[in-house]
Amino acid sequence: MGDTTASTPTMTAEVEMIPITVDFSGGLEMLFSNQRRHSLEIPATDKDGKPCNIASLIGYLCENTMKDPRRELFVLDDHIRPGILVLINDADWELEGEEAYEIQRGDNILFVSTLHGG
Amino acid sequence: MAPILCTNCKTERALIKRPKNHKKLCRSCFLTVFEDEVHHTITSSGLFYPGEKVAIGASGGKDSTVLASVLKTLNERHNYGLDLVLLSIDEGIKGYRDDSLETVKRNAVQYDMPLKVVGYDELYGWTMDQVVETIGKKGNCTYCGVFRRQALDRGAKMLGIKHVVTGHNADDVAETILMNLLRGDLARLSRSTSIVTGDSRSEVKRSKPLKYSYEKEIVLYAHHKKLDYFSTECIYSPEAFRGSARSLIKNLEKVRPSAILDIVRSGEDMARLVPVENSSSCACKGTGRSATPVAGDDENIGGCGSQNGRSSGGEMAAMEQELKDNEAHKELEIDVANTMPATKAELKEKLLELPIRSGPRNSKAVSRQVLGTCERCGYMSSQAICQACMLLEGLNKNRPQIQI
């Protein structure tokens, strides 16, 4: 889809930002400042000019949003930890292409842990 | 990308991909199918009788909250005629259980069910905070697990209720099966697959109506029904969910989602190979009588209750001890061979090869113990003194030293 982006190193400040909301529940909010909902502006494209997808969002969240050092509770081997569900606009990400899903303006991405007790 | 339509109603947008069969369902079809399957589990196993008083072991977590919600829905929809009560255990852990108990209190209002809270302090004279103060964090899950199991039964008794349902799900059952398989613990393997546990002497039976429900679907059900639940980790056993068996289950699910139910079914098949008279006798509170529901304790004995059947080091240690205790009991695996149909012989061979630890084979024999009652508290026990009283004895001895 988005191959029109210039691959030359443009100023990062020029990168278009898209607003999304990211929710954490099922215990994951503990890793993200005990805050369930995060309204974020994320770069529409990554360093290589590729449109931002769930995989790059996960990386972005780890670097910018997660304050807790226990990254392995969210990500294992560069993928979302098994047992954490991802919902894209309320739909199971398995229906939307999982990590390859390209994030759209206004999307709501929910990460729910199934791993925590009561 | 055009929205994928629900394979069931073919009109609404699909939001759920079912792990067991990859069906893509919309919100309302998913909720209905989930409830229908629990209803099927309940009716096909004859779990309840009309007018039965049933206590729901409620922690405020996802599993027990979904269980309460679904049972309320089904009770009304299918006229089970059940008298449902929420039963919560207060372990006495500040900053943990007091928060989740608030959730249970809200659930009681939301589902219009009476709530009974039983505290470790009133039952045992010790809160978990005090236990940890005395013995430290190491091994405290063993105390909590032993106390909890009795606490649910005692709470039910106080209410005059003979049936406690718990929120154990398919992932929990699969994990327990794997662990019992790795230990070669046939008695527990058999028991852990059974939907109803509790023997004729125990007065209170236990069952798990969500036994075939995927944890993933339980969480999605709670999400799409907007249920009010609480998720936390016990402050005394943080990150206990990183147990290897649990991780294995989740990794298997990722590769092949049907694996979880496959393990549950396989566990049930293997359990059938354990002779009936032995499967009804339990390592810790077995019964001499036959024709009882599958005897015995919950699989999370000794484990941290918040983990709902998930493992802990304390549990393993307790099991090891029991396996040693069982060594004296007679070798029963030979009987298995004799009663086995010829076609199952190969399967049985496999069963015998399972124990991975070295050591005498008869230490893995299915044990038989006679159920009695605890001399101290009168609670059922296979020993003269029940586990809870043994632990309490140790605690009470230490108390003066600690308090000085």
Interface residues (C-beta under 8 A of the other chain):
Chain A: S25 G26 G27 M30 L73 P82 G83 L85 L87 D90 A91 D92 E94 L95 E96 G97 L110 V112 S113 T114 L115 H116 G117 G118
Chain B: M1 I4 R13 A14 L15 I16 K17 K24 R27 S59 G60 G61 K62 D63 S64 T65 S100 D171 E215 K216 I218 V219 L220 H223 H224 Y229 F230 S231 T232 E233 C234 E239 A240 F241 R246 S247 K250 N251 E253 K254 C304 S306 Q307 N308 R310
